[in-house]
């Protein structure tokens, strides 16, 4: 029983697998017959003989096919998708490449498919030789002795031809699919451009999501943990003031706890401002950068010239550029003053941070400037640094500015 099922599967699976390619080729033949009919209409009904009439008979149908090119492309792409499960992306804009398929590759494949279908019909007739031969009138039949010999030969040849056409129809469909992906789909350059656009859009969405999450964490810390620490510090201060008769050891513990609470509040405030300062979201870059300059231990001049606020992501990157740059100035530059300038030039936001320090800064692995360069690159920005030994240092960042 299992052997019979196994043999049946071996015998029938190639033929079952040919059903989809055969249906695919039949629909392709119908499409090509429609194209051929459009080209042949003037010759069928008008039968031009003069030179001008012949030219019209050639040019008018050709122009009609050119005009119908996008429709033919959609029809062929739908045929590949529905009959073979091959999804061919639409090309960018108008292109002459699909006409190479409609006028050259498609007709050649359809010619091969027609020959295969004809061969398949002959193979079916040969395989069924012993069935239909008895349906012939007795006068048309071969001599009885020929049935067993010639009928066996015809059946074997028919079986070989049937399996051969089944395999060839699948191979032709696969070849047609490769040609169609090349001619009906986007070119390699277009596919690469589409992939780059998709990656850029995905990266922009990721950056925006990270920025939104950063703002959420800032709000949670500001409204939750920071407020609790403030309440704790206030409670400890009240305890110190209202309980003067406490033992020295207890008062020492209260003083230490009060001091630690205030330091924790200050550190948490710095962390919150580092995540995403509320003033940046509420009042924009000018106020946020002025706050940074006010907290710096050296004079910092801030100049912000913006007619309109850029996107939240661009604002956030610009703020952290200035914050990190000023941190590096304070830690390493030995500068006496610094200057921050933010201006918009067309679609670009230019952020410049300069100082009169010792210079020698480099954008290298492990430095804060390397991380800053990566942050700028995440939004398709560009960072440049001019910091000769002896100073001054000028950090320039160009960010795409989308209102």
One Martini backbone bead per residue (centre of mass of N, CA, C, O) as a GRO file, in nm:
protein
  403
    1UNK     BB    1   0.060   0.061  -0.023
    2UNK     BB    2   0.305   0.251   0.014
    3UNK     BB    3   0.430   0.194  -0.264
    4UNK     BB    4   0.196   0.299  -0.432
    5UNK     BB    5   0.197   0.589  -0.320
    6UNK     BB    6   0.489   0.650  -0.398
    7UNK     BB    7   0.458   0.605  -0.703
    8UNK     BB    8   0.233   0.810  -0.744
    9UNK     BB    9   0.396   1.056  -0.650
   10UNK     BB   10   0.623   1.035  -0.860
   11UNK     BB   11   0.426   1.051  -1.112
   12UNK     BB   12   0.240   1.322  -1.027
   13UNK     BB   13   0.400   1.567  -0.914
   14UNK     BB   14   0.514   1.695  -1.176
   15UNK     BB   15   0.225   1.752  -1.292
   16UNK     BB   16   0.117   1.927  -1.061
   17UNK     BB   17   0.355   2.143  -1.075
   18UNK     BB   18   0.256   2.238  -1.378
   19UNK     BB   19  -0.008   2.401  -1.342
   20UNK     BB   20   0.092   2.690  -1.284
   21UNK     BB   21   0.273   2.737  -1.533
   22UNK     BB   22   0.049   2.687  -1.740
   23UNK     BB   23  -0.140   2.914  -1.648
   24UNK     BB   24   0.072   3.135  -1.686
   25UNK     BB   25   0.113   3.092  -1.994
   26UNK     BB   26  -0.176   3.139  -2.084
   27UNK     BB   27  -0.199   3.434  -1.987
   28UNK     BB   28   0.041   3.532  -2.156
   29UNK     BB   29  -0.082   3.467  -2.431
   30UNK     BB   30  -0.324   3.657  -2.405
   31UNK     BB   31  -0.162   3.917  -2.383
   32UNK     BB   32  -0.004   3.883  -2.653
   33UNK     BB   33  -0.255   3.871  -2.833
   34UNK     BB   34  -0.346   4.158  -2.768
   35UNK     BB   35  -0.095   4.298  -2.881
   36UNK     BB   36  -0.112   4.172  -3.166
   37UNK     BB   37  -0.390   4.289  -3.235
   38UNK     BB   38  -0.312   4.588  -3.226
   39UNK     BB   39  -0.091   4.560  -3.455
   40UNK     BB   40  -0.309   4.419  -3.673
   41UNK     BB   41  -0.558   4.597  -3.730
   42UNK     BB   42  -0.476   4.763  -3.986
   43UNK     BB   43  -0.426   4.496  -4.162
   44UNK     BB   44  -0.717   4.382  -4.145
   45UNK     BB   45  -0.901   4.648  -4.230
   46UNK     BB   46  -0.710   4.835  -4.433
   47UNK     BB   47  -0.470   4.753  -4.605
   48UNK     BB   48  -0.203   4.896  -4.662
   49UNK     BB   49   0.002   5.051  -4.945
   50UNK     BB   50   0.093   5.308  -4.883
   51UNK     BB   51   0.341   5.460  -4.725
   52UNK     BB   52   0.175   5.633  -4.522
   53UNK     BB   53  -0.007   5.395  -4.432
   54UNK     BB   54   0.216   5.214  -4.323
   55UNK     BB   55   0.321   5.411  -4.113
   56UNK     BB   56   0.055   5.431  -3.957
   57UNK     BB   57   0.026   5.119  -3.903
   58UNK     BB   58   0.284   5.134  -3.715
   59UNK     BB   59   0.269   5.393  -3.527
   60UNK     BB   60  -0.008   5.382  -3.387
   61UNK     BB   61   0.016   5.110  -3.231
   62UNK     BB   62   0.280   5.185  -3.092
   63UNK     BB   63   0.168   5.429  -2.939
   64UNK     BB   64  -0.049   5.268  -2.788
   65UNK     BB   65   0.154   5.087  -2.635
   66UNK     BB   66   0.305   5.313  -2.493
   67UNK     BB   67   0.055   5.424  -2.342
   68UNK     BB   68  -0.003   5.114  -2.224
   69UNK     BB   69   0.247   5.032  -2.057
   70UNK     BB   70   0.160   5.057  -1.753
   71UNK     BB   71  -0.071   4.854  -1.781
   72UNK     BB   72   0.098   4.611  -1.873
   73UNK     BB   73   0.276   4.605  -1.625
   74UNK     BB   74   0.051   4.550  -1.419
   75UNK     BB   75  -0.049   4.289  -1.547
   76UNK     BB   76   0.216   4.129  -1.526
   77UNK     BB   77   0.255   4.158  -1.220
   78UNK     BB   78  -0.014   4.016  -1.151
   79UNK     BB   79   0.055   3.747  -1.285
   80UNK     BB   80   0.298   3.676  -1.110
   81UNK     BB   81   0.154   3.694  -0.835
   82UNK     BB   82  -0.096   3.491  -0.888
   83UNK     BB   83   0.054   3.241  -1.040
   84UNK     BB   84   0.361   3.244  -0.877
   85UNK     BB   85   0.426   3.446  -0.628
   86UNK     BB   86   0.559   3.702  -0.771
   87UNK     BB   87   0.698   4.001  -0.646
   88UNK     BB   88   0.702   4.304  -0.829
   89UNK     BB   89   0.823   4.591  -0.810
   90UNK     BB   90   0.780   4.908  -0.870
   91UNK     BB   91   0.894   5.140  -1.056
   92UNK     BB   92   1.048   5.439  -1.099
   93UNK     BB   93   0.863   5.574  -1.287
   94UNK     BB   94   0.961   5.615  -1.605
   95UNK     BB   95   1.044   5.350  -1.848
   96UNK     BB   96   1.200   5.148  -2.105
   97UNK     BB   97   1.231   4.859  -1.989
   98UNK     BB   98   0.938   4.730  -2.017
   99UNK     BB   99   0.943   4.725  -2.338
  100UNK     BB  100   1.141   4.489  -2.360
  101UNK     BB  101   0.931   4.290  -2.261
  102UNK     BB  102   0.676   4.346  -2.442
  103UNK     BB  103   0.857   4.329  -2.734
  104UNK     BB  104   1.056   4.070  -2.656
  105UNK     BB  105   1.053   3.874  -2.409
  106UNK     BB  106   0.751   3.803  -2.402
  107UNK     BB  107   0.717   3.684  -2.692
  108UNK     BB  108   0.936   3.463  -2.662
  109UNK     BB  109   0.808   3.317  -2.423
  110UNK     BB  110   0.534   3.264  -2.562
  111UNK     BB  111   0.646   3.090  -2.787
  112UNK     BB  112   0.758   2.872  -2.603
  113UNK     BB  113   0.485   2.812  -2.465
  114UNK     BB  114   0.333   2.723  -2.719
  115UNK     BB  115   0.515   2.482  -2.780
  116UNK     BB  116   0.469   2.339  -2.509
  117UNK     BB  117   0.163   2.309  -2.532
  118UNK     BB  118   0.171   2.144  -2.791
  119UNK     BB  119   0.346   1.918  -2.676
  120UNK     BB  120   0.146   1.844  -2.449
  121UNK     BB  121  -0.087   1.761  -2.633
  122UNK     BB  122   0.065   1.538  -2.777
  123UNK     BB  123   0.133   1.375  -2.523
  124UNK     BB  124  -0.156   1.314  -2.437
  125UNK     BB  125  -0.232   1.165  -2.698
  126UNK     BB  126  -0.013   0.943  -2.669
  127UNK     BB  127  -0.090   0.831  -2.388
  128UNK     BB  128  -0.405   0.791  -2.503
  129UNK     BB  129  -0.402   0.583  -2.736
  130UNK     BB  130  -0.576   0.333  -2.614
  131UNK     BB  131  -0.835   0.509  -2.600
  132UNK     BB  132  -0.887   0.658  -2.888
  133UNK     BB  133  -0.852   0.423  -3.095
  134UNK     BB  134  -1.143   0.294  -3.028
  135UNK     BB  135  -1.302   0.555  -3.142
  136UNK     BB  136  -1.247   0.473  -3.409
  137UNK     BB  137  -1.310   0.371  -3.694
  138UNK     BB  138  -1.242   0.073  -3.835
  139UNK     BB  139  -1.117   0.193  -4.105
  140UNK     BB  140  -0.890   0.373  -3.933
  141UNK     BB  141  -0.746   0.151  -3.826
  142UNK     BB  142  -0.512  -0.036  -3.746
  143UNK     BB  143  -0.369  -0.304  -3.735
  144UNK     BB  144  -0.398  -0.523  -3.483
  145UNK     BB  145  -0.086  -0.576  -3.462
  146UNK     BB  146  -0.014  -0.261  -3.403
  147UNK     BB  147  -0.110  -0.198  -3.117
  148UNK     BB  148   0.113  -0.322  -2.930
  149UNK     BB  149   0.362  -0.184  -3.056
  150UNK     BB  150   0.298   0.117  -3.140
  151UNK     BB  151   0.147   0.193  -2.881
  152UNK     BB  152   0.387   0.165  -2.688
  153UNK     BB  153   0.570   0.369  -2.820
  154UNK     BB  154   0.380   0.613  -2.803
  155UNK     BB  155   0.347   0.611  -2.493
  156UNK     BB  156   0.640   0.648  -2.409
  157UNK     BB  157   0.690   0.908  -2.565
  158UNK     BB  158   0.460   1.064  -2.427
  159UNK     BB  159   0.570   1.051  -2.139
  160UNK     BB  160   0.837   1.192  -2.195
  161UNK     BB  161   0.707   1.452  -2.309
  162UNK     BB  162   0.536   1.526  -2.061
  163UNK     BB  163   0.768   1.556  -1.855
  164UNK     BB  164   0.933   1.757  -2.020
  165UNK     BB  165   0.718   1.985  -2.037
  166UNK     BB  166   0.683   2.020  -1.732
  167UNK     BB  167   0.974   2.110  -1.676
  168UNK     BB  168   0.995   2.339  -1.893
  169UNK     BB  169   0.768   2.518  -1.784
  170UNK     BB  170   0.908   2.584  -1.515
  171UNK     BB  171   1.171   2.697  -1.635
  172UNK     BB  172   1.036   2.923  -1.801
  173UNK     BB  173   0.904   3.067  -1.560
  174UNK     BB  174   1.169   3.133  -1.412
  175UNK     BB  175   1.294   3.294  -1.641
  176UNK     BB  176   1.067   3.503  -1.660
  177UNK     BB  177   1.102   3.609  -1.372
  178UNK     BB  178   1.392   3.720  -1.402
  179UNK     BB  179   1.333   3.912  -1.636
  180UNK     BB  180   1.102   4.073  -1.500
  181UNK     BB  181   1.264   4.184  -1.258
  182UNK     BB  182   1.456   4.348  -1.446
  183UNK     BB  183   1.228   4.506  -1.637
  184UNK     BB  184   0.966   4.563  -1.437
  185UNK     BB  185   1.143   4.657  -1.228
  186UNK     BB  186   1.371   4.789  -1.059
  187UNK     BB  187   1.662   4.895  -1.066
  188UNK     BB  188   1.942   4.865  -0.889
  189UNK     BB  189   1.950   5.170  -0.825
  190UNK     BB  190   1.655   5.191  -0.732
  191UNK     BB  191   1.667   4.975  -0.511
  192UNK     BB  192   1.884   5.117  -0.346
  193UNK     BB  193   1.732   5.382  -0.303
  194UNK     BB  194   1.491   5.252  -0.159
  195UNK     BB  195   1.655   5.131   0.073
  196UNK     BB  196   1.771   5.395   0.178
  197UNK     BB  197   1.501   5.530   0.238
  198UNK     BB  198   1.402   5.316   0.439
  199UNK     BB  199   1.639   5.345   0.639
  200UNK     BB  200   1.604   5.646   0.695
  201UNK     BB  201   1.316   5.624   0.804
  202UNK     BB  202   1.377   5.420   1.029
  203UNK     BB  203   1.585   5.595   1.175
  204UNK     BB  204   1.403   5.837   1.232
  205UNK     BB  205   1.201   5.677   1.403
  206UNK     BB  206   1.405   5.585   1.617
  207UNK     BB  207   1.498   5.862   1.711
  208UNK     BB  208   1.217   5.963   1.795
  209UNK     BB  209   1.161   5.736   2.001
  210UNK     BB  210   1.403   5.793   2.185
  211UNK     BB  211   1.327   6.086   2.247
  212UNK     BB  212   1.051   6.023   2.373
  213UNK     BB  213   1.165   5.839   2.597
  214UNK     BB  214   1.341   6.054   2.727
  215UNK     BB  215   1.108   6.245   2.805
  216UNK     BB  216   0.962   6.044   2.985
  217UNK     BB  217   1.186   6.000   3.192
  218UNK     BB  218   1.210   6.295   3.275
  219UNK     BB  219   0.923   6.320   3.387
  220UNK     BB  220   0.936   6.091   3.595
  221UNK     BB  221   1.174   6.205   3.758
  222UNK     BB  222   1.059   6.487   3.818
  223UNK     BB  223   0.767   6.384   3.935
  224UNK     BB  224   0.894   6.165   4.128
  225UNK     BB  225   1.187   6.123   4.256
  226UNK     BB  226   1.249   6.426   4.300
  227UNK     BB  227   1.005   6.491   4.486
  228UNK     BB  228   1.079   6.288   4.708
  229UNK     BB  229   1.353   6.410   4.777
  230UNK     BB  230   1.243   6.684   4.859
  231UNK     BB  231   1.066   6.581   5.088
  232UNK     BB  232   1.295   6.454   5.248
  233UNK     BB  233   1.464   6.711   5.290
  234UNK     BB  234   1.245   6.871   5.434
  235UNK     BB  235   1.201   6.672   5.668
  236UNK     BB  236   1.493   6.689   5.774
  237UNK     BB  237   1.494   6.994   5.826
  238UNK     BB  238   1.262   6.995   6.028
  239UNK     BB  239   1.389   6.804   6.232
  240UNK     BB  240   1.633   6.982   6.299
  241UNK     BB  241   1.461   7.238   6.391
  242UNK     BB  242   1.245   7.079   6.601
  243UNK     BB  243   1.507   6.902   6.736
  244UNK     BB  244   1.742   7.020   6.957
  245UNK     BB  245   1.771   6.763   7.180
  246UNK     BB  246   1.955   6.587   7.033
  247UNK     BB  247   2.181   6.386   6.996
  248UNK     BB  248   2.479   6.397   6.838
  249UNK     BB  249   2.453   6.141   6.667
  250UNK     BB  250   2.174   6.204   6.546
  251UNK     BB  251   2.247   6.478   6.420
  252UNK     BB  252   2.465   6.367   6.237
  253UNK     BB  253   2.277   6.187   6.074
  254UNK     BB  254   2.088   6.414   5.979
  255UNK     BB  255   2.300   6.583   5.831
  256UNK     BB  256   2.389   6.365   5.636
  257UNK     BB  257   2.111   6.308   5.510
  258UNK     BB  258   2.057   6.597   5.414
  259UNK     BB  259   2.305   6.621   5.231
  260UNK     BB  260   2.245   6.372   5.050
  261UNK     BB  261   1.971   6.470   4.947
  262UNK     BB  262   2.075   6.730   4.808
  263UNK     BB  263   2.277   6.586   4.619
  264UNK     BB  264   2.067   6.405   4.482
  265UNK     BB  265   1.901   6.635   4.365
  266UNK     BB  266   2.127   6.757   4.194
  267UNK     BB  267   2.197   6.502   4.028
  268UNK     BB  268   1.911   6.456   3.918
  269UNK     BB  269   1.889   6.727   3.776
  270UNK     BB  270   2.125   6.675   3.580
  271UNK     BB  271   2.001   6.422   3.455
  272UNK     BB  272   1.742   6.552   3.350
  273UNK     BB  273   1.883   6.766   3.173
  274UNK     BB  274   2.038   6.547   3.002
  275UNK     BB  275   1.795   6.413   2.877
  276UNK     BB  276   1.547   6.654   2.894
  277UNK     BB  277   1.474   6.962   2.903
  278UNK     BB  278   1.193   7.137   2.965
  279UNK     BB  279   1.272   7.412   2.832
  280UNK     BB  280   1.305   7.301   2.544
  281UNK     BB  281   1.002   7.224   2.503
  282UNK     BB  282   0.874   7.504   2.594
  283UNK     BB  283   1.109   7.743   2.473
  284UNK     BB  284   1.364   7.632   2.347
  285UNK     BB  285   1.689   7.694   2.260
  286UNK     BB  286   1.751   7.966   2.381
  287UNK     BB  287   1.676   7.897   2.679
  288UNK     BB  288   1.843   7.637   2.711
  289UNK     BB  289   2.126   7.763   2.644
  290UNK     BB  290   2.117   7.978   2.862
  291UNK     BB  291   2.116   7.775   3.094
  292UNK     BB  292   2.390   7.652   3.031
  293UNK     BB  293   2.554   7.914   3.053
  294UNK     BB  294   2.473   7.979   3.350
  295UNK     BB  295   2.615   7.700   3.466
  296UNK     BB  296   2.878   7.785   3.380
  297UNK     BB  297   3.223   7.856   3.499
  298UNK     BB  298   3.206   8.043   3.237
  299UNK     BB  299   3.190   8.256   2.993
  300UNK     BB  300   2.886   8.258   2.783
  301UNK     BB  301   2.798   8.316   2.457
  302UNK     BB  302   2.466   8.362   2.317
  303UNK     BB  303   2.341   8.287   1.973
  304UNK     BB  304   2.001   8.300   1.845
  305UNK     BB  305   1.881   8.253   1.493
  306UNK     BB  306   1.528   8.198   1.476
  307UNK     BB  307   1.222   8.204   1.315
  308UNK     BB  308   1.190   7.888   1.369
  309UNK     BB  309   1.121   7.589   1.485
  310UNK     BB  310   1.237   7.299   1.486
  311UNK     BB  311   1.254   6.997   1.536
  312UNK     BB  312   1.277   6.806   1.813
  313UNK     BB  313   1.525   6.642   1.725
  314UNK     BB  314   1.706   6.879   1.642
  315UNK     BB  315   1.699   7.026   1.911
  316UNK     BB  316   1.820   6.799   2.080
  317UNK     BB  317   2.091   6.775   1.932
  318UNK     BB  318   2.182   7.068   1.967
  319UNK     BB  319   2.186   7.068   2.274
  320UNK     BB  320   2.394   6.830   2.310
  321UNK     BB  321   2.620   6.962   2.163
  322UNK     BB  322   2.656   7.200   2.358
  323UNK     BB  323   2.680   7.044   2.621
  324UNK     BB  324   2.932   6.873   2.543
  325UNK     BB  325   3.116   7.104   2.459
  326UNK     BB  326   3.117   7.256   2.734
  327UNK     BB  327   3.225   7.023   2.899
  328UNK     BB  328   3.498   7.007   2.747
  329UNK     BB  329   3.589   7.294   2.807
  330UNK     BB  330   3.594   7.268   3.118
  331UNK     BB  331   3.786   7.008   3.134
  332UNK     BB  332   4.022   7.073   2.879
  333UNK     BB  333   4.073   7.383   2.763
  334UNK     BB  334   4.141   7.626   2.950
  335UNK     BB  335   3.925   7.845   2.941
  336UNK     BB  336   3.778   8.187   2.962
  337UNK     BB  337   3.587   8.139   2.707
  338UNK     BB  338   3.267   8.124   2.525
  339UNK     BB  339   3.079   8.031   2.216
  340UNK     BB  340   2.734   8.042   2.089
  341UNK     BB  341   2.594   7.938   1.766
  342UNK     BB  342   2.259   7.977   1.609
  343UNK     BB  343   2.169   7.893   1.269
  344UNK     BB  344   1.987   7.950   0.963
  345UNK     BB  345   2.044   7.781   0.631
  346UNK     BB  346   1.784   7.702   0.518
  347UNK     BB  347   1.797   7.346   0.569
  348UNK     BB  348   2.017   7.450   0.788
  349UNK     BB  349   2.166   7.387   1.105
  350UNK     BB  350   2.396   7.598   1.273
  351UNK     BB  351   2.650   7.487   1.505
  352UNK     BB  352   2.864   7.692   1.721
  353UNK     BB  353   3.164   7.613   1.914
  354UNK     BB  354   3.377   7.829   2.105
  355UNK     BB  355   3.727   7.877   2.217
  356UNK     BB  356   4.035   7.995   2.414
  357UNK     BB  357   4.203   7.752   2.437
  358UNK     BB  358   4.456   7.500   2.385
  359UNK     BB  359   4.353   7.272   2.228
  360UNK     BB  360   4.384   6.950   2.059
  361UNK     BB  361   4.132   6.838   1.959
  362UNK     BB  362   3.966   6.511   1.904
  363UNK     BB  363   3.808   6.270   1.690
  364UNK     BB  364   3.786   5.980   1.886
  365UNK     BB  365   3.814   5.698   2.029
  366UNK     BB  366   3.655   5.748   2.351
  367UNK     BB  367   3.539   6.014   2.302
  368UNK     BB  368   3.296   6.250   2.326
  369UNK     BB  369   3.309   6.336   2.021
  370UNK     BB  370   3.238   6.060   1.900
  371UNK     BB  371   2.951   6.044   2.016
  372UNK     BB  372   2.861   6.311   1.889
  373UNK     BB  373   2.898   6.225   1.594
  374UNK     BB  374   2.689   5.996   1.609
  375UNK     BB  375   2.448   6.176   1.683
  376UNK     BB  376   2.459   6.349   1.426
  377UNK     BB  377   2.444   6.111   1.215
  378UNK     BB  378   2.149   6.009   1.294
  379UNK     BB  379   2.042   6.294   1.126
  380UNK     BB  380   2.237   6.372   0.885
  381UNK     BB  381   2.485   6.503   0.995
  382UNK     BB  382   2.768   6.741   1.049
  383UNK     BB  383   3.108   6.725   1.171
  384UNK     BB  384   3.345   6.981   1.275
  385UNK     BB  385   3.706   7.032   1.357
  386UNK     BB  386   3.897   7.317   1.498
  387UNK     BB  387   4.216   7.231   1.683
  388UNK     BB  388   4.477   7.373   1.747
  389UNK     BB  389   4.759   7.410   1.895
  390UNK     BB  390   4.666   7.681   2.117
  391UNK     BB  391   4.441   7.762   1.952
  392UNK     BB  392   4.144   7.768   1.877
  393UNK     BB  393   3.813   7.624   1.917
  394UNK     BB  394   3.599   7.477   1.651
  395UNK     BB  395   3.261   7.372   1.653
  396UNK     BB  396   3.079   7.217   1.378
  397UNK     BB  397   2.721   7.188   1.304
  398UNK     BB  398   2.509   7.010   1.070
  399UNK     BB  399   2.152   7.029   1.043
  400UNK     BB  400   1.857   6.920   0.963
  401UNK     BB  401   1.589   7.157   0.893
  402UNK     BB  402   1.266   7.091   1.026
  403UNK     BB  403   0.969   7.253   1.104
   0.00000   0.00000   0.00000
